[in-house]
Amino acid sequence: MSTEKDDKWLDELISQSIDTTEPRFNAEEWKKKYPDAFQSILSRRAKPEPSGRSDILRMIFVHPIPSLSATAAVIIVVTGFLLTRNGQKPNGTTPEPQLVAQSPAKIVSMMSLRTTYQQGGWDALDRQFREILNTLGPGPSSLSMGQLLQNSNGF
Amino acid sequence: MQEPDTTLVEAAIDGDAESFTELCKRYYPAMVAIAHSILGDRHLAEDAAQEAFAKAAFGLPQLRRKGKFAGWLAAICRNAAKDMVRYANDRPVVIDRSAAATRSGQGDTAEVVREAINKLSAPVRELVFLRYYDGLSYEQISAVLGISQQAINGRLRRAKRKIAGYLRRQGFGEVRT
């Protein structure tokens, strides 16, 4: 008998002797049998990066201890308020603001006041008001009625 | 067009369960064949293959060379099967290799062929199981064992010569004719 026929005979004999039918993988059965292994794959899924704000909100609302959540909320509100206020103040490196108003008419204009506030904040506005008071405030007490009327009537 | 192993492995590492399932489907027959060559029982072999996939699911992020997935999985499967043999040897219940004979209904001839296969060295026996399991391509066998197709052919030829020699010594030459 030829080698080829020998080979074929042997192939058939081996195939018949061991159960060589193709095994099929049952994914559902495997997941039930090894839930931890399946979960270990799912746990590696990329999670979206949480924003800082949502982290803070989660800390406030999901925290198991209510008093800590409330404290955290108060701290956040106060911090936010302070940051907002600081943001409006001029920082230390900003040059000293110049007084915008040059005359009584300009001084009293809203535009002038607003510009002063924007440039120097409350301090600049305070200085501006002092200038106004110096300019428009009461005159020297030594002025007589005649002098006052002379100023008003132009003679 | 079949997705390369590397792509599926990378996706599975990133948590894509479908990619991992695809890898399991692809290599399940090979893993069962490997475990069968160690355990001598088809049902236990399927258990060992499933156990190997579970271990692979946990260990996948540690796999450095993604292209060597099949070989890595085969090593896990061999260990799982050997653990089962050790476990069985520690217990009064031993793996009954003749159970397969009864199921296959081939009687004495099949038993002698199995004896011949069992006399082969473990790596060659593994190759014989891989070669004769249905649905396994040479490419897959090559990937699992990490050897070329030429090497597979050479080793198979020598293995068959040994099996044929054993059968002749048992008087099967006469039976065949």
Boltz contact constraints between the chains, C-beta under 6 A:
constraints:
  - contact:
      token1: [A, 10]
      token2: [B, 160]
      max_distance: 6.0
  - contact:
      token1: [A, 10]
      token2: [B, 164]
      max_distance: 6.0
  - contact:
      token1: [A, 13]
      token2: [B, 113]
      max_distance: 6.0
  - contact:
      token1: [A, 14]
      token2: [B, 132]
      max_distance: 6.0
  - contact:
      token1: [A, 15]
      token2: [B, 132]
      max_distance: 6.0
  - contact:
      token1: [A, 16]
      token2: [B, 106]
      max_distance: 6.0
  - contact:
      token1: [A, 17]
      token2: [B, 110]
      max_distance: 6.0
  - contact:
      token1: [A, 17]
      token2: [B, 113]
      max_distance: 6.0
  - contact:
      token1: [A, 17]
      token2: [B, 114]
      max_distance: 6.0
  - contact:
      token1: [A, 19]
      token2: [B, 42]
      max_distance: 6.0
  - contact:
      token1: [A, 20]
      token2: [B, 132]
      max_distance: 6.0
  - contact:
      token1: [A, 20]
      token2: [B, 133]
      max_distance: 6.0
  - contact:
      token1: [A, 20]
      token2: [B, 134]
      max_distance: 6.0
  - contact:
      token1: [A, 21]
      token2: [B, 134]
      max_distance: 6.0
  - contact:
      token1: [A, 22]
      token2: [B, 29]
      max_distance: 6.0
  - contact:
      token1: [A, 22]
      token2: [B, 134]
      max_distance: 6.0
  - contact:
      token1: [A, 22]
      token2: [B, 135]
      max_distance: 6.0
  - contact:
      token1: [A, 23]
      token2: [B, 28]
      max_distance: 6.0
  - contact:
      token1: [A, 23]
      token2: [B, 29]
      max_distance: 6.0
  - contact:
      token1: [A, 23]
      token2: [B, 32]
      max_distance: 6.0
  - contact:
      token1: [A, 23]
      token2: [B, 46]
      max_distance: 6.0
  - contact:
      token1: [A, 25]
      token2: [B, 24]
      max_distance: 6.0
  - contact:
      token1: [A, 25]
      token2: [B, 25]
      max_distance: 6.0
  - contact:
      token1: [A, 25]
      token2: [B, 28]
      max_distance: 6.0
  - contact:
      token1: [A, 27]
      token2: [B, 21]
      max_distance: 6.0
  - contact:
      token1: [A, 30]
      token2: [B, 50]
      max_distance: 6.0
  - contact:
      token1: [A, 34]
      token2: [B, 54]
      max_distance: 6.0
  - contact:
      token1: [A, 37]
      token2: [B, 54]
      max_distance: 6.0
  - contact:
      token1: [A, 37]
      token2: [B, 57]
      max_distance: 6.0
  - contact:
      token1: [A, 40]
      token2: [B, 57]
      max_distance: 6.0
  - contact:
      token1: [A, 40]
      token2: [B, 58]
      max_distance: 6.0
  - contact:
      token1: [A, 41]
      token2: [B, 15]
      max_distance: 6.0
  - contact:
      token1: [A, 41]
      token2: [B, 17]
      max_distance: 6.0
  - contact:
      token1: [A, 41]
      token2: [B, 20]
      max_distance: 6.0
  - contact:
      token1: [A, 41]
      token2: [B, 57]
      max_distance: 6.0
  - contact:
      token1: [A, 42]
      token2: [B, 15]
      max_distance: 6.0
  - contact:
      token1: [A, 42]
      token2: [B, 17]
      max_distance: 6.0
  - contact:
      token1: [A, 44]
      token2: [B, 15]
      max_distance: 6.0
  - contact:
      token1: [A, 45]
      token2: [B, 15]
      max_distance: 6.0
